Amino acid sequence: MKEENRGWGSLDLKLKLGLSEIKRPLHFKEGKVVDLHHLHEQGLELKQWLGMRVYPIAVKMLKTREETPEGAIIPTRDWGYKYSLCQSFARSQREGLTIAMFKEDHWCFEPVLGLGLAELPPYFLEGHHRYPDSVRDLKDAAKWCQNMPHLEYGKYQGIVSAPIHTCNFMPDIVVMHVTGLQGTMLLIIKNWIDGEDIATKLSGHAACVYCTVPSLLKHECTVAFPCKGDRRNAGAQDDEVLFTILPELLPDFVAGARWLQEHEWGLPLIEVFKEEYPLKQAYAEEGKMVGLDLKQSPPRPQTYQKF
């Protein structure tokens, strides 16, 4: 196979991704809602193209307990103990589990407030949650608490998560833990889709809230940083961020990934290796001692990655 064959349809890429067939780029209408079959296929394709460590997860808010998807695990009912939301997300990402969380299933209270499963108490709004541990002044701590994104109280009773390629429900959002490079590629694809950047609100706290609630409120993509809880209790890695997209944009993200791959903007990232780079003095001196010709070669035309 020729080295220059880097297109999405090349055999080596098909083998790398483990797909029997990769179709050519398609054009999708903005806002088109995909069915579960295509959601599974497109979510898996995006995951494989990015080379993600864990699966993207489908996340849906539940207005009633009757909306709980068939086969979903409810921690207090099925395991006999409570869980943090970041941990349920992690087990959906890593173990393929469908997990539904209602108020009594939560061990951490931040998502309970953020998802509107309980009213914001005055004590929280006064800033005591952040002061004095992580904000030095109570008034400033109150700013964070009052500005933490949250859904309307009482609108929902629970939340469910499952891997994007096996979920048996249509999600409200799709959440991914991605590396810096993977996040960059997703941002480039977002620009390819509509020319718009992602305006996001960042915090070092409550990652489960910041990766879900802003997208649910504004119906747009968002980026969040893993918090200490996500890192310490749910396995988020040092080089990861959280990237959230809307399920109806998934076909566009896949089309964008295919387009980038077709036009040599894709993965793996091709680096430029400079020949005859500057040497440290000791290296240059010892190189001359062993008979190396360390004079710079005449300039010549160089070929770089196509853009």
Buried (B, 14 or more C-beta within 10 A) or exposed (E): EEEEEBBBBBEEBBEEBEBEEBEEBEEBEEEEEBEBEBBBBBBBBBBBBBBBBBBBBBBBBBEEEEBBBEEBBBBBEEEEEBBBBBBBBBBBBBEEBBBBBBEEBBBBBBBBBBBBBBEBEEEBBBBBBBBEEEBEEEEEBBEBBEEBBBBEEEEBBBBBBBBBBBBBBBBBBBBBBBBEBBBEBBBBBBEBBEEEEBEBBEBEBBBBBBBBBBBBEEEBBBBBBBBEBBBEBBBBEEEBBBBBBBBBBBBBBBBBBBBBBBBEBBBEEEEEEEEEEEEEEEEEEEEEEEEEEEEEEEEEEEEEEEE
